Amino acid sequence: MAVKIGTITHYYDKIGVAVVKLIKPMVAGDTIKISGKGREFTQVVSSIQKEHQELKKAKKGDDIGMKVDQPVKPKDVVFKI
């Protein structure tokens, strides 16, 4: 069952990194689904960064950066599956 864990707030297309505002914790290695208008895909979280520091896990309320497999847009929703 998919559980909403955050929302995309920004996307850096040149480096393929999304900024996510978390409402639940996330751990590197989690499988997530990103869903938005006309797009939906799943991926494994390979890395999480906060203020350019690599993290193994991020907590509720964190704004984190993560590499994404496909382009995303602000307001896309991130689910843990």
PDB file as gemmi writes it, atoms N, CA and C in Angstrom:
CRYST1    1.000    1.000    1.000  90.00  90.00  90.00 P 1                      
ATOM      1  N   MET A   1       0.840  -1.187   0.000  1.00  0.00           N  
ATOM      2  CA  MET A   1       0.000   0.000   0.000  1.00  0.00           C  
ATOM      3  C   MET A   1       0.885   1.250   0.000  1.00  0.00           C  
ATOM      4  N   ALA A   2       0.577   2.192  -0.862  1.00  0.00           N  
ATOM      5  CA  ALA A   2       1.349   3.429  -0.975  1.00  0.00           C  
ATOM      6  C   ALA A   2       0.927   4.420   0.108  1.00  0.00           C  
ATOM      7  N   VAL A   3       1.937   5.035   0.741  1.00  0.00           N  
ATOM      8  CA  VAL A   3       1.705   6.032   1.786  1.00  0.00           C  
ATOM      9  C   VAL A   3       2.380   7.325   1.352  1.00  0.00           C  
ATOM     10  N   LYS A   4       1.629   8.433   1.347  1.00  0.00           N  
ATOM     11  CA  LYS A   4       2.205   9.727   0.964  1.00  0.00           C  
ATOM     12  C   LYS A   4       3.272  10.117   1.976  1.00  0.00           C  
ATOM     13  N   ILE A   5       4.488  10.425   1.471  1.00  0.00           N  
ATOM     14  CA  ILE A   5       5.559  10.838   2.384  1.00  0.00           C  
ATOM     15  C   ILE A   5       6.066  12.243   2.087  1.00  0.00           C  
ATOM     16  N   GLY A   6       5.654  12.834   0.963  1.00  0.00           N  
ATOM     17  CA  GLY A   6       6.123  14.185   0.681  1.00  0.00           C  
ATOM     18  C   GLY A   6       5.652  14.726  -0.644  1.00  0.00           C  
ATOM     19  N   THR A   7       6.097  15.963  -0.917  1.00  0.00           N  
ATOM     20  CA  THR A   7       5.728  16.666  -2.134  1.00  0.00           C  
ATOM     21  C   THR A   7       6.986  17.298  -2.743  1.00  0.00           C  
ATOM     22  N   ILE A   8       7.072  17.244  -4.060  1.00  0.00           N  
ATOM     23  CA  ILE A   8       8.177  17.894  -4.763  1.00  0.00           C  
ATOM     24  C   ILE A   8       7.975  19.407  -4.679  1.00  0.00           C  
ATOM     25  N   THR A   9       9.042  20.126  -4.304  1.00  0.00           N  
ATOM     26  CA  THR A   9       8.957  21.595  -4.258  1.00  0.00           C  
ATOM     27  C   THR A   9       9.795  22.243  -5.351  1.00  0.00           C  
ATOM     28  N   HIS A  10      10.799  21.528  -5.861  1.00  0.00           N  
ATOM     29  CA  HIS A  10      11.663  22.085  -6.911  1.00  0.00           C  
ATOM     30  C   HIS A  10      12.328  20.930  -7.671  1.00  0.00           C  
ATOM     31  N   TYR A  11      12.670  21.198  -8.914  1.00  0.00           N  
ATOM     32  CA  TYR A  11      13.373  20.200  -9.724  1.00  0.00           C  
ATOM     33  C   TYR A  11      14.505  20.879 -10.485  1.00  0.00           C  
ATOM     34  N   TYR A  12      15.713  20.344 -10.342  1.00  0.00           N  
ATOM     35  CA  TYR A  12      16.880  20.826 -11.073  1.00  0.00           C  
ATOM     36  C   TYR A  12      17.101  19.900 -12.257  1.00  0.00           C  
ATOM     37  N   ASP A  13      16.631  20.326 -13.435  1.00  0.00           N  
ATOM     38  CA  ASP A  13      16.637  19.432 -14.594  1.00  0.00           C  
ATOM     39  C   ASP A  13      18.039  19.109 -15.105  1.00  0.00           C  
ATOM     40  N   LYS A  14      18.988  20.009 -14.999  1.00  0.00           N  
ATOM     41  CA  LYS A  14      20.336  19.743 -15.515  1.00  0.00           C  
ATOM     42  C   LYS A  14      21.039  18.612 -14.754  1.00  0.00           C  
ATOM     43  N   ILE A  15      20.735  18.466 -13.455  1.00  0.00           N  
ATOM     44  CA  ILE A  15      21.380  17.417 -12.651  1.00  0.00           C  
ATOM     45  C   ILE A  15      20.411  16.305 -12.237  1.00  0.00           C  
ATOM     46  N   GLY A  16      19.118  16.446 -12.599  1.00  0.00           N  
ATOM     47  CA  GLY A  16      18.137  15.395 -12.309  1.00  0.00           C  
ATOM     48  C   GLY A  16      17.871  15.202 -10.829  1.00  0.00           C  
ATOM     49  N   VAL A  17      17.820  16.326 -10.087  1.00  0.00           N  
ATOM     50  CA  VAL A  17      17.605  16.264  -8.641  1.00  0.00           C  
ATOM     51  C   VAL A  17      16.309  16.978  -8.280  1.00  0.00           C  
ATOM     52  N   ALA A  18      15.514  16.334  -7.441  1.00  0.00           N  
ATOM     53  CA  ALA A  18      14.265  16.913  -6.942  1.00  0.00           C  
ATOM     54  C   ALA A  18      14.439  17.292  -5.473  1.00  0.00           C  
ATOM     55  N   VAL A  19      13.812  18.403  -5.073  1.00  0.00           N  
ATOM     56  CA  VAL A  19      13.739  18.786  -3.665  1.00  0.00           C  
ATOM     57  C   VAL A  19      12.371  18.341  -3.166  1.00  0.00           C  
ATOM     58  N   VAL A  20      12.370  17.603  -2.047  1.00  0.00           N  
ATOM     59  CA  VAL A  20      11.143  17.037  -1.504  1.00  0.00           C  
ATOM     60  C   VAL A  20      10.926  17.552  -0.083  1.00  0.00           C  
ATOM     61  N   LYS A  21       9.727  18.057   0.182  1.00  0.00           N  
ATOM     62  CA  LYS A  21       9.310  18.425   1.543  1.00  0.00           C  
ATOM     63  C   LYS A  21       8.645  17.184   2.130  1.00  0.00           C  
ATOM     64  N   LEU A  22       9.281  16.594   3.154  1.00  0.00           N  
ATOM     65  CA  LEU A  22       8.789  15.339   3.725  1.00  0.00           C  
ATOM     66  C   LEU A  22       7.738  15.575   4.807  1.00  0.00           C  
ATOM     67  N   ILE A  23       6.702  14.733   4.788  1.00  0.00           N  
ATOM     68  CA  ILE A  23       5.705  14.724   5.866  1.00  0.00           C  
ATOM     69  C   ILE A  23       5.811  13.429   6.678  1.00  0.00           C  
ATOM     70  N   LYS A  24       6.655  12.514   6.199  1.00  0.00           N  
ATOM     71  CA  LYS A  24       6.965  11.266   6.902  1.00  0.00           C  
ATOM     72  C   LYS A  24       8.436  10.950   6.631  1.00  0.00           C  
ATOM     73  N   PRO A  25       9.073  10.129   7.462  1.00  0.00           N  
ATOM     74  CA  PRO A  25      10.493   9.802   7.247  1.00  0.00           C  
ATOM     75  C   PRO A  25      10.746   9.033   5.948  1.00  0.00           C  
ATOM     76  N   MET A  26      11.983   9.149   5.452  1.00  0.00           N  
ATOM     77  CA  MET A  26      12.418   8.424   4.258  1.00  0.00           C  
ATOM     78  C   MET A  26      13.825   7.883   4.525  1.00  0.00           C  
ATOM     79  N   VAL A  27      14.097   6.679   4.019  1.00  0.00           N  
ATOM     80  CA  VAL A  27      15.403   6.038   4.205  1.00  0.00           C  
ATOM     81  C   VAL A  27      15.976   5.707   2.826  1.00  0.00           C  
ATOM     82  N   ALA A  28      17.289   5.917   2.655  1.00  0.00           N  
ATOM     83  CA  ALA A  28      17.944   5.512   1.409  1.00  0.00           C  
ATOM     84  C   ALA A  28      17.700   4.013   1.222  1.00  0.00           C  
ATOM     85  N   GLY A  29      17.285   3.628   0.016  1.00  0.00           N  
ATOM     86  CA  GLY A  29      16.942   2.237  -0.260  1.00  0.00           C  
ATOM     87  C   GLY A  29      15.443   2.006  -0.331  1.00  0.00           C  
ATOM     88  N   ASP A  30      14.650   2.976   0.167  1.00  0.00           N  
ATOM     89  CA  ASP A  30      13.185   2.872   0.065  1.00  0.00           C  
ATOM     90  C   ASP A  30      12.770   2.845  -1.404  1.00  0.00           C  
ATOM     91  N   THR A  31      11.693   2.134  -1.703  1.00  0.00           N  
ATOM     92  CA  THR A  31      11.083   2.191  -3.025  1.00  0.00           C  
ATOM     93  C   THR A  31       9.967   3.215  -2.955  1.00  0.00           C  
ATOM     94  N   ILE A  32      10.003   4.173  -3.884  1.00  0.00           N  
ATOM     95  CA  ILE A  32       9.006   5.240  -3.893  1.00  0.00           C  
ATOM     96  C   ILE A  32       8.298   5.299  -5.240  1.00  0.00           C  
ATOM     97  N   LYS A  33       7.144   5.958  -5.223  1.00  0.00           N  
ATOM     98  CA  LYS A  33       6.403   6.252  -6.445  1.00  0.00           C  
ATOM     99  C   LYS A  33       6.220   7.760  -6.482  1.00  0.00           C  
ATOM    100  N   ILE A  34       6.501   8.366  -7.615  1.00  0.00           N  
ATOM    101  CA  ILE A  34       6.267   9.791  -7.798  1.00  0.00           C  
ATOM    102  C   ILE A  34       5.142   9.938  -8.799  1.00  0.00           C  
ATOM    103  N   SER A  35       4.144  10.713  -8.422  1.00  0.00           N  
ATOM    104  CA  SER A  35       2.941  10.831  -9.227  1.00  0.00           C  
ATOM    105  C   SER A  35       2.594  12.300  -9.442  1.00  0.00           C  
ATOM    106  N   GLY A  36       2.305  12.642 -10.697  1.00  0.00           N  
ATOM    107  CA  GLY A  36       1.905  14.004 -11.036  1.00  0.00           C  
ATOM    108  C   GLY A  36       1.028  13.983 -12.266  1.00  0.00           C  
ATOM    109  N   LYS A  37       0.732  15.160 -12.796  1.00  0.00           N  
ATOM    110  CA  LYS A  37      -0.121  15.271 -13.978  1.00  0.00           C  
ATOM    111  C   LYS A  37       0.511  14.559 -15.163  1.00  0.00           C  
ATOM    112  N   GLY A  38      -0.078  13.455 -15.577  1.00  0.00           N  
ATOM    113  CA  GLY A  38       0.379  12.744 -16.763  1.00  0.00           C  
ATOM    114  C   GLY A  38       1.662  11.948 -16.588  1.00  0.00           C  
ATOM    115  N   ARG A  39       2.137  11.804 -15.360  1.00  0.00           N  
ATOM    116  CA  ARG A  39       3.365  11.022 -15.140  1.00  0.00           C  
ATOM    117  C   ARG A  39       3.253  10.264 -13.821  1.00  0.00           C  
ATOM    118  N   GLU A  40       3.833   9.083 -13.835  1.00  0.00           N  
ATOM    119  CA  GLU A  40       3.901   8.268 -12.626  1.00  0.00           C  
ATOM    120  C   GLU A  40       4.994   7.221 -12.850  1.00  0.00           C  
ATOM    121  N   PHE A  41       5.900   7.112 -11.896  1.00  0.00           N  
ATOM    122  CA  PHE A  41       6.965   6.115 -12.010  1.00  0.00           C  
ATOM    123  C   PHE A  41       7.431   5.721 -10.622  1.00  0.00           C  
ATOM    124  N   THR A  42       8.065   4.565 -10.558  1.00  0.00           N  
ATOM    125  CA  THR A  42       8.621   4.098  -9.291  1.00  0.00           C  
ATOM    126  C   THR A  42      10.138   4.030  -9.423  1.00  0.00           C  
ATOM    127  N   GLN A  43      10.812   4.159  -8.300  1.00  0.00           N  
ATOM    128  CA  GLN A  43      12.271   4.053  -8.271  1.00  0.00           C  
ATOM    129  C   GLN A  43      12.714   3.756  -6.849  1.00  0.00           C  
ATOM    130  N   VAL A  44      13.947   3.314  -6.739  1.00  0.00           N  
ATOM    131  CA  VAL A  44      14.577   3.114  -5.430  1.00  0.00           C  
ATOM    132  C   VAL A  44      15.360   4.386  -5.120  1.00  0.00           C  
ATOM    133  N   VAL A  45      15.244   4.867  -3.887  1.00  0.00           N  
ATOM    134  CA  VAL A  45      15.979   6.061  -3.464  1.00  0.00           C  
ATOM    135  C   VAL A  45      17.448   5.679  -3.300  1.00  0.00           C  
ATOM    136  N   SER A  46      18.292   6.197  -4.191  1.00  0.00           N  
ATOM    137  CA  SER A  46      19.713   5.834  -4.150  1.00  0.00           C  
ATOM    138  C   SER A  46      20.491   6.728  -3.190  1.00  0.00           C  
ATOM    139  N   SER A  47      20.085   7.989  -3.073  1.00  0.00           N  
ATOM    140  CA  SER A  47      20.766   8.876  -2.139  1.00  0.00           C  
ATOM    141  C   SER A  47      19.832   9.982  -1.673  1.00  0.00           C  
ATOM    142  N   ILE A  48      20.085  10.440  -0.468  1.00  0.00           N  
ATOM    143  CA  ILE A  48      19.337  11.543   0.135  1.00  0.00           C  
ATOM    144  C   ILE A  48      20.367  12.564   0.600  1.00  0.00           C  
ATOM    145  N   GLN A  49      20.124  13.823   0.287  1.00  0.00           N  
ATOM    146  CA  GLN A  49      21.019  14.880   0.764  1.00  0.00           C  
ATOM    147  C   GLN A  49      20.216  15.993   1.409  1.00  0.00           C  
ATOM    148  N   LYS A  50      20.804  16.561   2.461  1.00  0.00           N  
ATOM    149  CA  LYS A  50      20.228  17.744   3.113  1.00  0.00           C  
ATOM    150  C   LYS A  50      21.373  18.722   3.294  1.00  0.00           C  
ATOM    151  N   GLU A  51      21.229  19.907   2.706  1.00  0.00           N  
ATOM    152  CA  GLU A  51      22.269  20.933   2.762  1.00  0.00           C  
ATOM    153  C   GLU A  51      23.629  20.368   2.315  1.00  0.00           C  
ATOM    154  N   HIS A  52      23.624  19.623   1.215  1.00  0.00           N  
ATOM    155  CA  HIS A  52      24.814  19.040   0.575  1.00  0.00           C  
ATOM    156  C   HIS A  52      25.507  17.976   1.430  1.00  0.00           C  
ATOM    157  N   GLN A  53      24.838  17.462   2.443  1.00  0.00           N  
ATOM    158  CA  GLN A  53      25.378  16.376   3.268  1.00  0.00           C  
ATOM    159  C   GLN A  53      24.595  15.100   2.977  1.00  0.00           C  
ATOM    160  N   GLU A  54      25.307  14.013   2.688  1.00  0.00           N  
ATOM    161  CA  GLU A  54      24.680  12.716   2.418  1.00  0.00           C  
ATOM    162  C   GLU A  54      24.050  12.174   3.699  1.00  0.00           C  
ATOM    163  N   LEU A  55      22.799  11.701   3.602  1.00  0.00           N  
ATOM    164  CA  LEU A  55      22.088  11.122   4.748  1.00  0.00           C  
ATOM    165  C   LEU A  55      21.680   9.693   4.437  1.00  0.00           C  
ATOM    166  N   LYS A  56      21.583   8.855   5.463  1.00  0.00           N  
ATOM    167  CA  LYS A  56      21.020   7.506   5.310  1.00  0.00           C  
ATOM    168  C   LYS A  56      19.507   7.567   5.471  1.00  0.00           C  
ATOM    169  N   LYS A  57      19.038   8.505   6.325  1.00  0.00           N  
ATOM    170  CA  LYS A  57      17.600   8.676   6.506  1.00  0.00           C  
ATOM    171  C   LYS A  57      17.290  10.142   6.775  1.00  0.00           C  
ATOM    172  N   ALA A  58      16.074  10.526   6.432  1.00  0.00           N  
ATOM    173  CA  ALA A  58      15.595  11.889   6.649  1.00  0.00           C  
ATOM    174  C   ALA A  58      14.310  11.810   7.453  1.00  0.00           C  
ATOM    175  N   LYS A  59      14.057  12.840   8.241  1.00  0.00           N  
ATOM    176  CA  LYS A  59      12.886  12.803   9.110  1.00  0.00           C  
ATOM    177  C   LYS A  59      11.774  13.725   8.617  1.00  0.00           C  
ATOM    178  N   LYS A  60      10.617  13.543   9.199  1.00  0.00           N  
ATOM    179  CA  LYS A  60       9.449  14.374   8.900  1.00  0.00           C  
ATOM    180  C   LYS A  60       9.830  15.844   9.039  1.00  0.00           C  
ATOM    181  N   GLY A  61       9.409  16.656   8.066  1.00  0.00           N  
ATOM    182  CA  GLY A  61       9.681  18.088   8.099  1.00  0.00           C  
ATOM    183  C   GLY A  61      10.940  18.500   7.354  1.00  0.00           C  
ATOM    184  N   ASP A  62      11.812  17.533   7.013  1.00  0.00           N  
ATOM    185  CA  ASP A  62      13.042  17.853   6.287  1.00  0.00           C  
ATOM    186  C   ASP A  62      12.736  18.230   4.836  1.00  0.00           C  
ATOM    187  N   ASP A  63      13.527  19.143   4.299  1.00  0.00           N  
ATOM    188  CA  ASP A  63      13.572  19.417   2.859  1.00  0.00           C  
ATOM    189  C   ASP A  63      14.833  18.732   2.363  1.00  0.00           C  
ATOM    190  N   ILE A  64      14.668  17.724   1.527  1.00  0.00           N  
ATOM    191  CA  ILE A  64      15.818  16.933   1.091  1.00  0.00           C  
ATOM    192  C   ILE A  64      15.937  16.965  -0.433  1.00  0.00           C  
ATOM    193  N   GLY A  65      17.147  16.702  -0.903  1.00  0.00           N  
ATOM    194  CA  GLY A  65      17.385  16.548  -2.326  1.00  0.00           C  
ATOM    195  C   GLY A  65      17.607  15.080  -2.629  1.00  0.00           C  
ATOM    196  N   MET A  66      17.083  14.631  -3.749  1.00  0.00           N  
ATOM    197  CA  MET A  66      17.322  13.244  -4.158  1.00  0.00           C  
ATOM    198  C   MET A  66      17.350  13.168  -5.675  1.00  0.00           C  
ATOM    199  N   LYS A  67      18.180  12.263  -6.153  1.00  0.00           N  
ATOM    200  CA  LYS A  67      18.295  12.012  -7.587  1.00  0.00           C  
ATOM    201  C   LYS A  67      17.014  11.295  -8.038  1.00  0.00           C  
ATOM    202  N   VAL A  68      16.448  11.738  -9.166  1.00  0.00           N  
ATOM    203  CA  VAL A  68      15.248  11.080  -9.696  1.00  0.00           C  
ATOM    204  C   VAL A  68      15.534  10.539 -11.091  1.00  0.00           C  
ATOM    205  N   ASP A  69      14.850   9.444 -11.432  1.00  0.00           N  
ATOM    206  CA  ASP A  69      15.066   8.749 -12.699  1.00  0.00           C  
ATOM    207  C   ASP A  69      14.423   9.451 -13.889  1.00  0.00           C  
ATOM    208  N   GLN A  70      13.386  10.265 -13.628  1.00  0.00           N  
ATOM    209  CA  GLN A  70      12.652  10.947 -14.689  1.00  0.00           C  
ATOM    210  C   GLN A  70      12.362  12.376 -14.244  1.00  0.00           C  
ATOM    211  N   PRO A  71      12.097  13.270 -15.206  1.00  0.00           N  
ATOM    212  CA  PRO A  71      11.749  14.644 -14.828  1.00  0.00           C  
ATOM    213  C   PRO A  71      10.467  14.684 -13.985  1.00  0.00           C  
ATOM    214  N   VAL A  72      10.447  15.596 -13.023  1.00  0.00           N  
ATOM    215  CA  VAL A  72       9.286  15.795 -12.158  1.00  0.00           C  
ATOM    216  C   VAL A  72       8.960  17.277 -12.126  1.00  0.00           C  
ATOM    217  N   LYS A  73       7.833  17.623 -11.508  1.00  0.00           N  
ATOM    218  CA  LYS A  73       7.427  19.025 -11.402  1.00  0.00           C  
ATOM    219  C   LYS A  73       7.028  19.325  -9.965  1.00  0.00           C  
ATOM    220  N   PRO A  74       7.131  20.612  -9.577  1.00  0.00           N  
ATOM    221  CA  PRO A  74       6.635  20.987  -8.249  1.00  0.00           C  
ATOM    222  C   PRO A  74       5.175  20.558  -8.084  1.00  0.00           C  
ATOM    223  N   LYS A  75       4.824  20.155  -6.891  1.00  0.00           N  
ATOM    224  CA  LYS A  75       3.493  19.655  -6.499  1.00  0.00           C  
ATOM    225  C   LYS A  75       3.282  18.187  -6.832  1.00  0.00           C  
ATOM    226  N   ASP A  76       4.230  17.527  -7.529  1.00  0.00           N  
ATOM    227  CA  ASP A  76       4.133  16.074  -7.702  1.00  0.00           C  
ATOM    228  C   ASP A  76       4.211  15.450  -6.302  1.00  0.00           C  
ATOM    229  N   VAL A  77       3.542  14.331  -6.119  1.00  0.00           N  
ATOM    230  CA  VAL A  77       3.453  13.691  -4.812  1.00  0.00           C  
ATOM    231  C   VAL A  77       4.373  12.468  -4.762  1.00  0.00           C  
ATOM    232  N   VAL A  78       5.044  12.309  -3.620  1.00  0.00           N  
ATOM    233  CA  VAL A  78       5.957  11.188  -3.416  1.00  0.00           C  
ATOM    234  C   VAL A  78       5.307  10.206  -2.431  1.00  0.00           C  
ATOM    235  N   PHE A  79       5.224   8.944  -2.838  1.00  0.00           N  
ATOM    236  CA  PHE A  79       4.645   7.890  -2.012  1.00  0.00           C  
ATOM    237  C   PHE A  79       5.708   6.842  -1.720  1.00  0.00           C  
ATOM    238  N   LYS A  80       5.678   6.275  -0.511  1.00  0.00           N  
ATOM    239  CA  LYS A  80       6.519   5.109  -0.182  1.00  0.00           C  
ATOM    240  C   LYS A  80       5.687   3.871  -0.467  1.00  0.00           C  
ATOM    241  N   ILE A  81       6.269   2.910  -1.202  1.00  0.00           N  
ATOM    242  CA  ILE A  81       5.504   1.694  -1.504  1.00  0.00           C  
ATOM    243  C   ILE A  81       6.231   0.454  -0.998  1.00  0.00           C  
TER     244      ILE A  81                                                      
END                                                                             
